[in-house]
Amino acid sequence: MPRVSLPAGHSIGRQMLRPLLNPSALLALFALGAAGGLIGDEGHVASGTTRYISHALPFIWKSQLWFPLLVGGATCAIAELRLALAPPRAEGGFGEGAAAVAAIVGLYALTALLRHDPLGPATSLCYALAALTAWQFADGRAAVACGVVAAIIGPATEIVLVAAGVSEYAEGVDGLFGVAPWLPALYFAFGVVAARLGELFAARAVNG
């Protein structure tokens, strides 16, 4: 499978200190992540899955300002992590990128639609769809590692926010230390998709 050549001296330690993607690619990734986060969060708020308790910052649509900033920043960080872990694939294009974004936005929307459904089957469905997302878009251990990192850090961050009284999950979907049991699956799929987008932007920069 063809791979994109990365700069000489490529290593995780060195490259995490210096972005591998150019500023325009990072800006596009940030915008994609922030927009996707706003769309998904609107569904969670509208369905009553989540609620913002603190109104310390202005709202953008249904979200507190910090939320799209965090999601956009996380998208860039995971894309950079993917490129630091291993050379990206050379193939792929706009169509695959659009499909990857649609996959995670669709899964995000599904978690809102499942608000009043039995939690066990809903959780199983989310993990199954996250696995299918990884099968479709991940290229191996590097992308899976990005998904695992997101599946750990994302829910842990939300657990802290819930404990701090910033936001909350509705009763009945808060069984994982105050957050939803399907949340790690959603973040895992997000990590895989962000990793693939990082690959696609890197390939585009090399191929012109």
Backbone as CSV, one residue per row, in Angstrom:
resi,resn,N_x,N_y,N_z,CA_x,CA_y,CA_z,C_x,C_y,C_z
1,MET,0.849,-1.195,0.000,0.000,0.000,0.000,0.887,1.249,0.000
2,PRO,0.744,2.141,-0.989,1.602,3.330,-1.063,1.462,4.214,0.167
3,ARG,2.575,4.801,0.562,2.594,5.685,1.716,3.212,7.013,1.329
4,VAL,2.789,8.075,2.015,3.340,9.409,1.788,4.626,9.548,2.578
5,SER,5.670,10.044,1.946,6.936,10.249,2.635,6.833,11.435,3.577
6,LEU,7.283,11.231,4.804,7.285,12.298,5.798,8.668,12.913,5.906
7,PRO,8.779,14.090,6.556,10.072,14.754,6.659,11.115,13.863,7.313
8,ALA,12.370,14.079,6.951,13.472,13.332,7.540,13.514,13.558,9.045
9,GLY,13.966,12.530,9.749,14.021,12.650,11.204,12.680,12.461,11.853
10,HIS,11.750,11.848,11.129,10.392,11.650,11.647,10.427,10.809,12.911
11,SER,9.863,11.342,13.975,9.722,10.604,15.228,8.595,11.231,16.004
12,ILE,7.990,10.435,16.881,6.854,10.955,17.631,7.269,12.146,18.476
13,GLY,8.333,11.997,19.228,8.743,13.069,20.131,9.041,14.360,19.418
14,ARG,9.787,14.256,18.308,10.180,15.460,17.580,9.001,16.077,16.843
15,GLN,8.195,15.244,16.168,7.135,15.781,15.329,5.948,16.300,16.117
16,MET,5.720,15.806,17.326,4.616,16.345,18.108,4.889,17.775,18.545
17,LEU,6.161,18.201,18.480,6.515,19.572,18.819,6.452,20.480,17.602
18,ARG,6.405,19.900,16.417,6.350,20.674,15.178,5.246,20.102,14.297
19,PRO,4.224,20.893,13.963,3.102,20.356,13.181,3.554,19.756,11.857
20,LEU,2.986,18.622,11.506,3.261,17.987,10.225,2.344,18.518,9.126
21,LEU,1.205,19.039,9.509,0.268,19.606,8.557,0.477,21.108,8.444
22,ASN,0.211,21.662,7.274,0.378,23.097,7.100,-0.780,23.850,7.753
23,PRO,-0.621,25.157,7.970,-1.665,25.918,8.680,-3.038,25.849,8.027
24,SER,-3.097,25.843,6.695,-4.405,25.800,6.038,-5.099,24.463,6.290
25,ALA,-4.336,23.372,6.317,-4.923,22.062,6.608,-5.409,22.005,8.049
26,LEU,-4.629,22.536,8.972,-5.039,22.546,10.377,-6.286,23.394,10.583
27,LEU,-6.361,24.514,9.864,-7.551,25.366,9.972,-8.782,24.636,9.437
28,ALA,-8.617,23.930,8.316,-9.740,23.180,7.750,-10.179,22.063,8.693
29,LEU,-9.216,21.365,9.286,-9.549,20.303,10.235,-10.258,20.864,11.464
30,PHE,-9.764,22.001,11.946,-10.403,22.629,13.102,-11.848,22.998,12.771
31,ALA,-12.059,23.573,11.592,-13.412,23.975,11.200,-14.323,22.763,11.051
32,LEU,-13.818,21.692,10.463,-14.617,20.472,10.309,-15.000,19.898,11.673
33,GLY,-14.013,19.832,12.572,-14.291,19.290,13.901,-15.272,20.149,14.680
34,ALA,-15.076,21.466,14.630,-15.964,22.371,15.363,-17.380,22.304,14.810
35,ALA,-17.510,22.284,13.464,-18.841,22.230,12.852,-19.539,20.907,13.162
36,GLY,-18.796,19.806,13.056,-19.377,18.511,13.376,-19.795,18.420,14.830
37,GLY,-18.976,18.994,15.711,-19.326,19.004,17.126,-20.594,19.795,17.403
38,LEU,-20.739,20.931,16.739,-21.942,21.743,16.922,-23.194,21.014,16.430
39,ILE,-23.076,20.336,15.282,-24.224,19.600,14.745,-24.624,18.477,15.694
40,GLY,-23.638,17.711,16.144,-23.940,16.606,17.037,-24.449,17.062,18.385
41,ASP,-23.854,18.114,18.910,-24.257,18.599,20.222,-25.670,19.171,20.194
42,GLU,-26.055,19.765,19.060,-27.423,20.270,18.943,-28.428,19.139,19.123
43,GLY,-28.108,17.982,18.545,-28.983,16.834,18.704,-29.060,16.364,20.143
44,HIS,-27.924,16.346,20.824,-27.915,15.918,22.225,-28.714,16.873,23.106
45,VAL,-28.556,18.167,22.880,-29.280,19.138,23.700,-30.774,19.094,23.380
46,ALA,-31.106,19.040,22.094,-32.515,19.038,21.690,-33.246,17.793,22.188
47,SER,-32.558,16.661,22.224,-33.187,15.414,22.660,-33.199,15.262,24.175
48,GLY,-32.485,16.160,24.874,-32.401,16.064,26.319,-31.345,15.090,26.801
49,THR,-30.499,14.612,25.878,-29.427,13.698,26.271,-28.426,14.398,27.180
50,THR,-28.098,15.642,26.850,-27.173,16.427,27.663,-27.764,17.806,27.934
51,ARG,-27.206,18.437,28.952,-27.647,19.791,29.304,-26.457,20.559,29.859
52,TYR,-26.329,21.818,29.430,-25.301,22.698,29.990,-25.832,23.326,31.272
53,ILE,-25.088,23.158,32.342,-25.458,23.748,33.626,-24.822,25.132,33.761
54,SER,-23.556,25.218,33.436,-22.843,26.493,33.502,-23.062,27.275,32.212
55,HIS,-23.361,28.572,32.341,-23.513,29.469,31.204,-22.440,30.557,31.266
56,ALA,-21.247,30.147,31.687,-20.168,31.115,31.898,-19.709,31.770,30.604
57,LEU,-19.825,31.053,29.478,-19.384,31.571,28.192,-20.579,31.715,27.254
58,PRO,-20.426,32.485,26.184,-21.535,32.614,25.220,-21.866,31.276,24.563
59,PHE,-23.060,31.168,24.042,-23.486,29.982,23.310,-23.280,30.195,21.816
60,ILE,-22.880,29.139,21.140,-22.900,29.080,19.673,-23.904,28.005,19.306
61,TRP,-25.036,28.406,18.743,-26.146,27.508,18.481,-26.619,26.953,19.818
62,LYS,-26.491,25.640,20.050,-26.933,25.071,21.319,-25.763,24.777,22.264
63,SER,-24.549,25.127,21.867,-23.345,24.730,22.610,-22.668,25.915,23.279
64,GLN,-22.110,25.666,24.455,-21.221,26.644,25.058,-19.978,26.800,24.185
65,LEU,-19.401,27.993,24.166,-18.297,28.312,23.266,-17.140,27.330,23.385
66,TRP,-16.869,26.845,24.601,-15.713,25.969,24.782,-15.865,24.640,24.054
67,PHE,-17.102,24.208,23.795,-17.290,22.886,23.213,-16.759,22.789,21.781
68,PRO,-17.184,23.638,20.830,-16.612,23.523,19.486,-15.123,23.798,19.450
69,LEU,-14.637,24.646,20.362,-13.191,24.888,20.408,-12.435,23.623,20.801
70,LEU,-12.975,22.890,21.783,-12.340,21.642,22.205,-12.388,20.587,21.105
71,VAL,-13.543,20.451,20.453,-13.671,19.426,19.415,-12.779,19.761,18.213
72,GLY,-12.761,21.021,17.824,-11.891,21.423,16.719,-10.429,21.199,17.043
73,GLY,-10.018,21.572,18.257,-8.638,21.351,18.672,-8.291,19.876,18.747
74,ALA,-9.233,19.059,19.241,-8.997,17.615,19.330,-8.852,16.997,17.944
75,THR,-9.621,17.483,16.981,-9.514,16.977,15.614,-8.115,17.211,15.066
76,CYS,-7.591,18.402,15.271,-6.229,18.717,14.817,-5.199,17.874,15.550
77,ALA,-5.356,17.731,16.855,-4.384,16.991,17.655,-4.338,15.517,17.249
78,ILE,-5.493,14.913,17.008,-5.515,13.504,16.627,-4.956,13.313,15.218
79,ALA,-5.267,14.238,14.317,-4.694,14.163,12.972,-3.170,14.229,13.032
80,GLU,-2.645,15.108,13.852,-1.198,15.214,14.008,-0.620,13.951,14.649
81,LEU,-1.323,13.407,15.638,-0.858,12.174,16.274,-0.770,11.044,15.263
82,ARG,-1.789,10.930,14.407,-1.769,9.873,13.391,-0.548,9.984,12.493
83,LEU,-0.207,11.190,12.083,0.936,11.377,11.189,2.253,11.163,11.922
84,ALA,2.264,11.397,13.233,3.475,11.173,14.012,3.714,9.689,14.269
85,LEU,2.640,8.901,14.266,2.778,7.474,14.584,3.305,6.645,13.417
86,ALA,2.893,6.987,12.198,3.286,6.194,11.029,3.037,6.997,9.765
87,PRO,3.758,6.685,8.671,3.500,7.377,7.404,2.065,7.154,6.947
88,PRO,1.426,8.192,6.423,0.027,8.062,5.975,-0.073,7.382,4.614
89,ARG,-1.247,6.859,4.313,-1.505,6.285,3.000,-1.544,7.386,1.935
90,ALA,-1.115,7.043,0.745,-1.086,8.031,-0.333,-2.417,8.125,-1.065
91,GLU,-3.208,7.040,-1.038,-4.449,7.039,-1.811,-5.583,7.642,-0.995
92,GLY,-6.675,7.944,-1.676,-7.839,8.543,-1.021,-8.076,9.937,-1.567
93,GLY,-9.272,10.432,-1.317,-9.597,11.750,-1.838,-10.776,12.361,-1.135
94,PHE,-11.366,13.359,-1.791,-12.461,14.117,-1.191,-13.638,13.214,-0.837
95,GLY,-13.949,12.270,-1.714,-15.087,11.402,-1.467,-14.950,10.604,-0.188
96,GLU,-13.775,10.053,0.054,-13.563,9.284,1.277,-13.604,10.182,2.506
97,GLY,-13.053,11.382,2.371,-13.098,12.323,3.494,-14.527,12.692,3.847
98,ALA,-15.349,12.941,2.808,-16.744,13.280,3.051,-17.476,12.110,3.705
99,ALA,-17.167,10.895,3.259,-17.807,9.714,3.837,-17.405,9.533,5.295
100,ALA,-16.150,9.806,5.606,-15.682,9.682,6.984,-16.386,10.688,7.891
101,VAL,-16.508,11.923,7.419,-17.198,12.947,8.209,-18.668,12.566,8.386
102,ALA,-19.290,12.081,7.313,-20.693,11.673,7.395,-20.874,10.531,8.391
103,ALA,-19.909,9.623,8.455,-20.008,8.485,9.367,-20.041,8.932,10.820
104,ILE,-19.162,9.866,11.178,-19.111,10.274,12.588,-20.276,11.199,12.933
105,VAL,-20.677,12.067,12.009,-21.844,12.917,12.263,-23.101,12.059,12.390
106,GLY,-23.193,11.031,11.546,-24.338,10.137,11.629,-24.391,9.364,12.936
107,LEU,-23.247,8.875,13.403,-23.212,8.167,14.679,-23.558,9.104,15.826
108,TYR,-23.054,10.326,15.760,-23.362,11.341,16.773,-24.871,11.584,16.823
109,ALA,-25.486,11.742,15.651,-26.935,11.969,15.595,-27.701,10.765,16.128
110,LEU,-27.206,9.577,15.823,-27.879,8.370,16.301,-27.926,8.316,17.824
111,THR,-26.840,8.733,18.483,-26.838,8.701,19.949,-27.910,9.622,20.533
112,ALA,-28.237,10.691,19.808,-29.330,11.562,20.258,-30.681,10.899,20.038
113,LEU,-30.842,10.233,18.905,-32.109,9.576,18.594,-32.397,8.402,19.534
114,LEU,-31.351,7.829,20.126,-31.502,6.684,21.020,-31.800,7.087,22.464
115,ARG,-32.021,8.366,22.686,-32.201,8.902,24.045,-33.210,8.099,24.869
116,HIS,-34.338,7.738,24.299,-35.404,7.085,25.054,-35.511,5.586,24.772
117,ASP,-34.508,5.022,24.109,-34.505,3.598,23.820,-33.766,2.825,24.907
118,PRO,-33.974,1.506,25.004,-33.261,0.707,26.013,-31.752,0.899,25.892
119,LEU,-31.106,1.164,27.005,-29.700,1.570,26.975,-28.778,0.443,26.510
120,GLY,-29.079,-0.796,26.896,-28.208,-1.903,26.521,-28.097,-2.086,25.020
121,PRO,-29.206,-2.279,24.316,-29.129,-2.413,22.853,-28.583,-1.157,22.175
122,ALA,-28.942,0.016,22.700,-28.442,1.263,22.108,-26.921,1.330,22.210
123,THR,-26.392,0.931,23.359,-24.940,0.940,23.552,-24.268,-0.068,22.641
124,SER,-24.838,-1.263,22.530,-24.272,-2.286,21.645,-24.253,-1.802,20.203
125,LEU,-25.325,-1.146,19.774,-25.393,-0.628,18.409,-24.296,0.393,18.161
126,CYS,-24.064,1.279,19.116,-23.040,2.315,18.952,-21.642,1.707,18.856
127,TYR,-21.357,0.706,19.681,-20.041,0.061,19.614,-19.874,-0.711,18.303
128,ALA,-20.948,-1.339,17.834,-20.868,-2.051,16.561,-20.596,-1.088,15.412
129,LEU,-21.273,0.051,15.403,-21.067,1.034,14.338,-19.678,1.669,14.430
130,ALA,-19.170,1.862,15.641,-17.805,2.370,15.794,-16.796,1.378,15.226
131,ALA,-17.032,0.083,15.455,-16.143,-0.943,14.908,-16.191,-0.947,13.384
132,LEU,-17.374,-0.791,12.813,-17.501,-0.734,11.356,-16.815,0.505,10.786
133,THR,-16.898,1.606,11.512,-16.200,2.824,11.080,-14.698,2.592,11.044
134,ALA,-14.170,1.921,12.059,-12.740,1.616,12.093,-12.365,0.665,10.957
135,TRP,-13.204,-0.344,10.709,-12.926,-1.293,9.628,-12.868,-0.582,8.278
136,GLN,-13.707,0.425,8.103,-13.766,1.123,6.828,-12.644,2.135,6.654
137,PHE,-12.294,2.862,7.706,-11.398,4.008,7.538,-10.017,3.849,8.188
138,ALA,-9.867,2.954,9.139,-8.571,2.798,9.797,-7.637,1.971,8.918
139,ASP,-6.336,2.236,9.035,-5.350,1.529,8.217,-4.481,0.593,9.043
140,GLY,-4.807,0.403,10.300,-3.967,-0.449,11.135,-3.790,0.129,12.524
141,ARG,-2.690,-0.247,13.156,-2.489,0.089,14.564,-2.431,1.587,14.834
142,ALA,-1.864,2.371,13.911,-1.740,3.808,14.148,-3.104,4.467,14.278
143,ALA,-4.009,4.154,13.350,-5.348,4.741,13.395,-6.140,4.220,14.579
144,VAL,-5.999,2.917,14.872,-6.695,2.354,16.025,-6.190,2.998,17.313
145,ALA,-4.883,3.246,17.383,-4.320,3.912,18.561,-4.927,5.299,18.733
146,CYS,-5.136,6.008,17.633,-5.774,7.329,17.707,-7.194,7.200,18.250
147,GLY,-7.900,6.165,17.793,-9.239,5.937,18.306,-9.247,5.625,19.785
148,VAL,-8.298,4.810,20.225,-8.218,4.452,21.648,-7.890,5.674,22.498
149,VAL,-6.953,6.496,22.030,-6.607,7.724,22.761,-7.848,8.607,22.910
150,ALA,-8.586,8.788,21.821,-9.798,9.605,21.888,-10.842,8.979,22.806
151,ALA,-10.950,7.639,22.769,-11.947,6.946,23.586,-11.630,7.011,25.074
152,ILE,-10.385,7.287,25.409,-9.999,7.431,26.823,-10.085,8.888,27.266
153,ILE,-9.442,9.778,26.494,-9.351,11.183,26.908,-10.702,11.890,26.794
154,GLY,-11.459,11.604,25.728,-12.740,12.281,25.543,-13.720,12.030,26.684
155,PRO,-14.068,10.774,26.965,-14.976,10.511,28.083,-14.430,10.970,29.428
156,ALA,-13.107,10.821,29.630,-12.524,11.273,30.896,-12.715,12.774,31.080
157,THR,-12.546,13.532,29.997,-12.760,14.975,30.061,-14.210,15.293,30.395
158,GLU,-15.137,14.587,29.756,-16.554,14.840,30.024,-16.941,14.429,31.443
159,ILE,-16.341,13.368,31.957,-16.603,12.954,33.338,-16.178,14.056,34.308
160,VAL,-15.022,14.668,34.039,-14.545,15.767,34.880,-15.502,16.956,34.794
161,LEU,-15.964,17.278,33.581,-16.883,18.403,33.399,-18.204,18.169,34.128
162,VAL,-18.691,16.922,34.076,-19.926,16.594,34.798,-19.705,16.728,36.297
163,ALA,-18.584,16.206,36.790,-18.285,16.281,38.218,-18.125,17.726,38.684
164,ALA,-17.646,18.600,37.771,-17.442,20.005,38.110,-18.721,20.829,37.978
165,GLY,-19.815,20.196,37.522,-21.074,20.921,37.398,-21.162,21.807,36.180
166,VAL,-20.387,21.501,35.154,-20.418,22.299,33.930,-21.532,21.824,33.004
167,SER,-21.717,20.515,32.935,-22.755,19.931,32.087,-23.199,18.631,32.732
168,GLU,-24.244,18.020,32.153,-24.712,16.755,32.700,-25.407,15.935,31.627
169,TYR,-25.415,14.625,31.838,-26.174,13.706,31.003,-27.486,13.389,31.697
170,ALA,-28.510,13.123,30.910,-29.833,12.860,31.468,-29.828,11.572,32.284
171,GLU,-30.699,11.519,33.252,-30.871,10.305,34.047,-31.296,9.157,33.126
172,GLY,-30.644,8.039,33.298,-30.917,6.892,32.441,-29.864,6.676,31.382
173,VAL,-29.105,7.719,31.042,-27.996,7.568,30.088,-26.683,8.039,30.707
174,ASP,-26.628,8.057,32.020,-25.454,8.575,32.727,-24.776,7.489,33.561
175,GLY,-24.822,6.261,33.070,-24.344,5.145,33.875,-22.853,4.937,33.925
176,LEU,-22.080,5.686,33.134,-20.620,5.540,33.133,-19.996,6.747,33.836
177,PHE,-19.980,6.698,35.159,-19.424,7.796,35.954,-20.032,9.147,35.581
178,GLY,-21.319,9.136,35.293,-22.018,10.379,34.987,-22.174,10.678,33.514
179,VAL,-21.561,9.877,32.647,-21.720,10.068,31.205,-22.325,8.797,30.608
180,ALA,-22.614,8.839,29.323,-23.286,7.715,28.674,-22.335,6.547,28.434
181,PRO,-22.789,5.311,28.591,-21.940,4.142,28.330,-21.489,4.027,26.872
182,TRP,-22.254,4.628,25.944,-21.856,4.577,24.533,-20.845,5.658,24.163
183,LEU,-20.503,6.536,25.104,-19.626,7.662,24.784,-18.234,7.231,24.311
184,PRO,-17.585,6.222,24.930,-16.281,5.796,24.396,-16.351,5.326,22.952
185,ALA,-17.451,4.682,22.558,-17.596,4.255,21.162,-17.652,5.453,20.230
186,LEU,-18.395,6.478,20.622,-18.492,7.685,19.807,-17.127,8.346,19.662
187,TYR,-16.398,8.444,20.750,-15.067,9.062,20.688,-14.077,8.206,19.913
188,PHE,-14.187,6.879,20.033,-13.310,6.002,19.263,-13.503,6.230,17.766
189,ALA,-14.754,6.257,17.328,-15.037,6.509,15.912,-14.535,7.886,15.497
190,PHE,-14.712,8.872,16.369,-14.199,10.227,16.091,-12.690,10.204,15.898
191,GLY,-11.976,9.479,16.765,-10.523,9.410,16.652,-10.074,8.773,15.352
192,VAL,-10.751,7.709,14.938,-10.420,7.043,13.677,-10.675,7.974,12.497
193,VAL,-11.788,8.673,12.518,-12.123,9.587,11.422,-11.138,10.756,11.373
194,ALA,-10.816,11.338,12.521,-9.846,12.442,12.545,-8.490,11.977,12.034
195,ALA,-8.104,10.749,12.376,-6.840,10.198,11.884,-6.864,10.074,10.367
196,ARG,-7.969,9.592,9.818,-8.062,9.449,8.364,-8.050,10.801,7.674
197,LEU,-8.718,11.788,8.249,-8.691,13.122,7.663,-7.270,13.687,7.668
198,GLY,-6.524,13.424,8.738,-5.135,13.857,8.773,-4.324,13.241,7.643
199,GLU,-4.540,11.947,7.385,-3.868,11.284,6.270,-4.219,11.943,4.940
200,LEU,-5.503,12.195,4.745,-5.952,12.749,3.465,-5.381,14.135,3.225
201,PHE,-5.339,14.959,4.261,-4.762,16.294,4.104,-3.263,16.219,3.855
202,ALA,-2.586,15.267,4.505,-1.151,15.112,4.277,-0.883,14.664,2.845
203,ALA,-1.672,13.716,2.333,-1.506,13.241,0.970,-1.788,14.353,-0.040
204,ARG,-2.787,15.154,0.251,-3.132,16.259,-0.654,-1.999,17.278,-0.727
205,ALA,-1.348,17.533,0.412,-0.250,18.491,0.429,0.932,18.000,-0.397
206,VAL,1.190,16.671,-0.382,2.302,16.110,-1.127,1.990,16.004,-2.617
207,ASN,0.743,15.574,-2.908,0.367,15.340,-4.305,-0.102,16.601,-5.036
208,GLY,-0.341,17.678,-4.234,-0.804,18.919,-4.849,-2.279,18.852,-5.176
